[in-house]
């Protein structure tokens, strides 16, 4: 295979106007004034997320602004492609996909003693073998571009893979939250450029604590040196052991692509012809084991007092994740903190005087240890409120709405269990009813944003917040009672369905909906005891 350098080769698929083209990373600002590149267009959503992270990591490593003043300057006057090319050039040797020396995201050791595996086993959802969803995997191959995407995607998301096969720096299947530029008027102009989205996720150098600029490449790109292996007795890799920018370039898996004697063909994922298809790779366990208080700038964290832990998707993403993904939850026993880039966006006061807003694209693999359940993603609106007192009031009510929704959701689930199963029925304990709760959060999401929009538009929050809390209580009472009826399905009542048990469960649902727990969560007065309208 001819030399394939990921900083000079055109391999990243993007949208420019109505066209889809391939570019080198330094071309992200080409034709910015007349026909800007607007988005990454990879063949899979996990590859798309990975490429955004790769480009953000590259800018953070090679082109980070000195301070916030320089950040604003680059927002207003982006660099030319030539400026980016010059900034990236000192790191070009770390981005060779092939060759005799270090290879991008690959072990320095050729791993020649390991048995070859099909390159399609790099896909997290392929699980390394024939599956129901992928047929004929061992016979397929990837173009170098797609192989590079698959390799980077695996390394930054790596799940548990058996004895000694390490997880990613953020653990298996982390949640990634990217700030995505968008105009305040969704139907208006201009369309945000890819540069703007990427730059919203780049921090000033002072925000990257514990490492200097320019960074030593060997401290940032682990494949440039002998792998820090993790057999028994070997040291783990903490943030103090390497440069903190390794958060973008962590390499937990020891992998080596087989790049000799490649033959032409059609890429199994890209669908495009390639001069040389990569069909196999080799791997070995006991790669780098990342431990300690790593905090990736694109990931939210929790802290129960024992140190930060990266958030991982569990179920569909939506407003149920508002606390910890969109705003800090300081009241809970387990503190939840949004990603650093999300927190920083709220402080960009000068930017918010302009016509730009943003959303948060939250995405990742919902993992069951080694097994991926599904890829999940959603875009949540990101609000900015300059006045600190007003911001605290809005965040307080948002927290109350989400916490009350959680109580309503659990009440619905528990009452459905009461309706469907007797107390001693062994099926009751096993019935998690995840589908009920997924439906609850999905079907009440529009109501949540409607209430939140009303709050943001209110002139007097002290009056509006109580009306909104009361309206939310009414919304969710109506939803849960209607959902109970739909799930129980009165039209199919039979002797086996125990109508009396169902009626009692529905009565408990209404009573708890109006009870002190939910009313306290919304800071509503208790219902009078003589009020029978429950």
N, C-alpha and C positions, 0 to 999 in steps of 0.2 A: 504494500500500500504506500502511495506517495505520502510525503510528510503532511500531517493533518494537525495543524495548530489551531486551537479553539479561540485564539484571540485574533487570528488573521484570516482564517477560512470563513466563508459565508455559509453558516450552518443553522443560525437561529431563525425560525419561521416567524414572520411578523405580518401585520396588516398595515399597508400604506395606501390610503385612499380606498379605492375599490379593489386593489390588487393584494395578493399575498406573495411575498418575496422572502428570500433568505438573506440575512445580513451577518456581518461580523459585529462583535459587541461594540466596537468603537464607532459604528455607523448609526447608533440609536438616535443621533440628533441630525441626521442628514435631511435636507429639504425641510427643516423645521418651520420656517416661515411660510412656505408655500404649500407643502404637501407632507405634513408630519407623519411619522410612524405612530400608530395609536395603540397597538396591542400586540402581545405575543400570541401566536397561533399554532401551538404544538398539537400533535395528533392525539394527545390524551390530556385530560384535566390535571392529572398528577404531574405530567411533564410540564404543562403550562405553569403551574405553581412553582416547580423547581427552577424553570428558566427565569422567572421573575426574581427568585431568590438568588440565583447565580449572578444576575446582572446587578442586583442591589449589593451583593457581597463584593463584587468586583469594584463598584464605585466606592463602597465603604473602605475597601482596602487600598485602592490606588488613587482615589480622587475625592477623598473626604474633605469637606470644608474646614478651615481652621476654627471658625466660630460661627455663631448664628448670623452675624452680619454678612459673612461670605456666603452663607447658605442662601440668604435672601438675594444677594447679588446674582448668584447662579440661577435662582428661580426666575429672576427677571431677564437675565442675559445668559442663557445656557452656553456651554462650551461648544466649540466647533468639533466636527469629527476628528480633525487633525489634533486638536488639544487632547482629546480622549485617547487617540492613538499614541501620542507621546507619553501620556500618563500611564498607559497600560504596558508600554514596551518593556520597562524593567522587569516585569513579571511574566513575560512571554514564555520563558523557559519552563514555567510551571504548568503550562497549558498544552503541552504536546500530548496528543492522544496515543501516538506510536513512537517508534524510535528505540535506540539502544539505551538511552538514559532514562531519567524519571518520566513517568507517564501520568497524565491527569487522573487523579482519583484511583490510581492503581498501585499495588505493592511494588517496592523497589526490587524485590526478589521475583524472578520469573515464575516461581511456583511450578516448575517443570515436572515435579514428581507427582502432581495432583491430577486426578482424572478429569477430562474435559466435561463440561456441562453445556446444555444448549443455551445460547445467549438469551433466549426468551425467558429463562429462569431468573433473569435479573428483574423481571416485572414482579412487583410485590403481590399482585393479585393472581399471578400464575402459580405461585407456591412451588416453583421449581419442577413441575411435572405436567403430564397431561391432565387437563381439568375439563369440567363440563363446558366451560366457556371458551376454551382455546383448544382447537383440534390441530393435530399434526405439528405441535410445537417444535420437536426436535429437528424437523426438516426445514424450519424457517430460519431466516437470517435478518440482521438489521444493517442498515447503512451506517457508516461511521457516525453521522450526526445523531441518529436515533439511538445508537449504542451509547453515545456520550450522555444523551438525555436520560436513558434508563440507568446508567451507572450513577450519575449524580443524584437522581431521584431516590435510588435505593440507599445510597450512603447517608442522605440527610433525613430519611424516614425509617431507616432499618429497624424492622421488628425483631423479636427474639427468633433465632434461627437454629436452635439446638445448642449442644454443649460447645461453649467457646465462641459461638458466632454472635458478636456483640451488637447491641442496639445502637441507634444513632445518639449523637451528643445530647439530644433532647429526649431520649427514650424512644421506644417503639411507637411509630405513628403519632408524632406530635401535632398539635393544632397550630397552624400558621395563620397569622392575621396581618394582612397587607392593607395599608392605607391606599385607596384607589381614588385618583383625581376625577372629579366630575363637575360640570357647571351647575350653578344653583338652579337654573331653569333646565330641567331634563330635556326639553324639546328645543333648546336654543343652541347657539354657537358661542364660543368655539368648542369643538370636540377636544377633550384633553389629550395631550400627546403622551406617548410612552415615557418620554423623558420626565414629564411632570409627575407621573405616578411613581417612577423609580426614585426621583429626588425626594418625594415626600417620605420615603422610607430610609433615607440616608441621614445619619446623625453627624453633628460636628465632632471633631476629633476628641474634644474634652469629654464627650459622653461615653467614650470607649475607655473605661478605666483599667489600669494595670498594664497597658502596652503603649509603646511609643510609635511615632510616625517619623519617617517611613518605616514600616515593619520589616523585620528580617524575614525573608521569604521562607526559610527553613522552619521558622517558628509558627508560620501561618499555614503553609501547605505541607501537611505531614508526609506526602509521597515523595518529597525532595530528599528525605533522609531514610535511614533504616527504620522500619516500623517499630513503634513502641508496643511490642507484643505484651500479652496479658496472661501468659501461663502462670501457674502457681509460683509465687515468690517475686513476680515482676510488679513494678509500680503501676498504679492506675494513672490516668491523665486528668489532672485537675486544672482549673483555670490558671492557677499559679505556675504550672509546669510549662505552659506554652503561651503564645500571644493570644489575647482574648478574641482576636479576629478569626481564630480557628473555628469559632462558632459557625461560620459560613462554609467552612471547608473540612469539617470533621470527616475522618475516614475510619469508621469502626470495622469495616469488612476488608479482609485481605483478598483482593480480586486482581486478576490479570487477564485481559482480553487476548484471545488467540488471533494474532494479526498477520500470520505467515500464510502464504499460498492462498490468498483470497481470490474468489472467482466472482464474476459479474452476476447480477440478478436483480430481482425486485424486492425492495424492503417490505417485510411483513407488516409493518405498521404505517410507514410513510406512504407506501404504495408507489414510490418512485424508483426508477432504475438506479443502480449503484455500480460503479466500476468494480468494487470489491465488497462483498457481503460478509459481515462478521457473524459466524455461526456458533462459536463456542467460546467459553472462558474457563478459567480455573480459579479455585478458591481454597482457602485454608483458614481454619479457625484460630482463635486467640489473637484477633487483631486488637486495635487500640480500645481500651476500656475507659470511657469517659465517666468520671465520677466527680462529686463535689458540687459547689454552688454555681454551676454554669447557668447563665441567664442570657438567652438569645434575644436579640432586640426585636424579633418578629413574632415572639410567642408570649402569651399570657402565662402567669405563674400563680400557684397557690403556696401558702406557707402556714403550716400548723404549729409553728414554733421550732420545728426541727430543721428548717432550711427551705429554700425555694424548690418547688417541683413543677415541671412543665405541665401545662394542661393538655389533655388528650381528648379527642372527640368521643362522645358517647351518645349515639343516636343522632337524629337530624339536628342541624344547627338552626337556631332561631332566637327569638327574644328570650327564651328560657335561659340563654347564655349571656344575657345582657350584663349581669353582675359578674365582673371579673374579665369580661371580654371588651365591653364598651365603657364601663366605669368601675372604679375601685369599690370593693365591698369591705368597708372597714369595721362593720358591726359584727360580722360573723366570727365564730371561733376560729375558723380557717380563713385567713385573710386571702382575698383574691385580687390580683393586680393585673390590669391590662398590659399588653406588650408595650415596650418602651416607645416604639414609634407612634402608637395610638395616644399614649399620654403626652408625648411631645407635640403632636398635632394640635392639641387643645391649647397649647401655649403660643401658637403662631399667630399672634394678634394682628400683625400687619397683613398677613395673608388673608385673614377673614374680613378685612376691609375691602377686599377685591371681590370679584364675581365668582369665586371658586368655593366649592364645598368638597366633601369627600365622603366616601363610604368605606367600610371595612369588609374586605373579602376574607372570610374565615373559612379555612379548608383543611382537610387532612383525612387520613385513613382512620376509620373506626375499627380498632383492632381487638381481637380476642386472643391475647397473647401472640402466638405465631400466625394466627389466621386472620386475614382481613375480612371484616363483615361487609364493608362497603366504603366507597369514597364519598365524603359528605362535604358540602360547601353551601354558603349563603353569603349575600352581601347585606350588611346591616348599616343603617344610616348613622353618620357620625356628626353630632351636633357640637357647635362651639358657642359658648356663652361667656362674654367678657367679664360681666359683673360677677364677682365672687359670691356675693350673697344670693343673687338670683340663681347662679349655677348650683349652689348648695341646696337650694329649695327644690329645683328641678330634679336633681339627683336623688334627693330624699324621697320624693314622690315616686320616681321611677323605681327605686328600690322597693318601696311599699307595694307598688302594682305587681312587680315580679314575684315578690315573696307571697303576696296574697294568691296569685295565680298558682303558685306551687301548692298551697294549701287546698285550693279548690280542686286541683288535679288529683292530689292524693285522696281527697274525700270521695271524688267520683270513682276512683279505682277501688277504694275499700268498700264502698256501698255496692258496687257491681259484684264484688266477691261475695258480699252478704246475700245478694239476690241470687247468685248462681250456685253457691255451695253452702251446705250446712256446716256448722262449726267443726264437726269431726271429719269432714270429707278430706281425704289426703290430697285431692287435686287443688284444694284451696291454697295450700302453702306453696305449691309449685307454680301457681298462676301469677306471673308477674304483670300481665296485662300491659306490656309495653306498647301495644298497638293503640290502646285506649289513650295513653298519655301522649304518644306521638300525635295522634289526631287532635287531642286537646290543644297542644301548643301550636300546631299548624293552623287549626281553624279559628283560634282566638288571636292570631298575630295581627291581623288587620285591625281588630278592635283596639289592641294595645297601641299601635302606632297612631290611630285616630285620637285616642285619649292623650298621647304624648304630644302630638301636634297641637292639640287644643291648649295644652299647658304652655307650650313654647310661644304660642300666639297671644296668651293672656297678658293683659296690662297689669292686673292686680293678682299676683300669685296667691296671696293670703286668702282670697275669696275663691279663686279658680281651683286651687288644689283640693279643697274639700268637696266641691261639686264633681270634680273629676274622679276622686276616690269613691264617692257615692255612686257615680255612673258606672264605674268599673265593677263595683260590687253587684250592681243590677245586671250588667253585661254577663258576668260569669255565673250568677245564679241562673239566669235564663239559659245560658249555654249548657251548664252541667245537667240541669233537669231535662232539657231536650235530648242531650246525649245519652243520659241514663235510659230514657224511653226508647231511643233508637237501638242501643246495644242490647237491652233486654228483649225488645221486639214483642210488644203486647199482642200483635196479630197472630203469634204462634204459641200462645199460652196453652199449656196442657197440664194434666194432672202431675206429670213429672217436674214441671217447672215451678211448682209451689207458689201460686199467686199470693198467698198470705205473706210468705217470706219476702217476695218482691215488694209488696206494698209497705211492709215494715222497713225495708232497706231504703225505699224512696222517701219515707217519712224521716229517716235518720239523715239522708242526704240534705233535705230542706232544712232540718233543724241545725245541722252543723254549718251549712252555708250561712245561716243567720246567727250562728253562735259567737261567743266572745273571742275565740281564737282568731277567726278571720276578720272580725270587726276591729280587733286590736291591731292586727297587722296593717290595716288601712287607716288606723287612727280615727275610727268612727265610733260614735257613742253606742253603748250597749242598748240592745232592743228592750223595751219595757217588758217585764215579766207577764203582764196581763194582755200582751199583744199576741193573739193566737194565730195571726196570719203568717205562718211559717211555711 
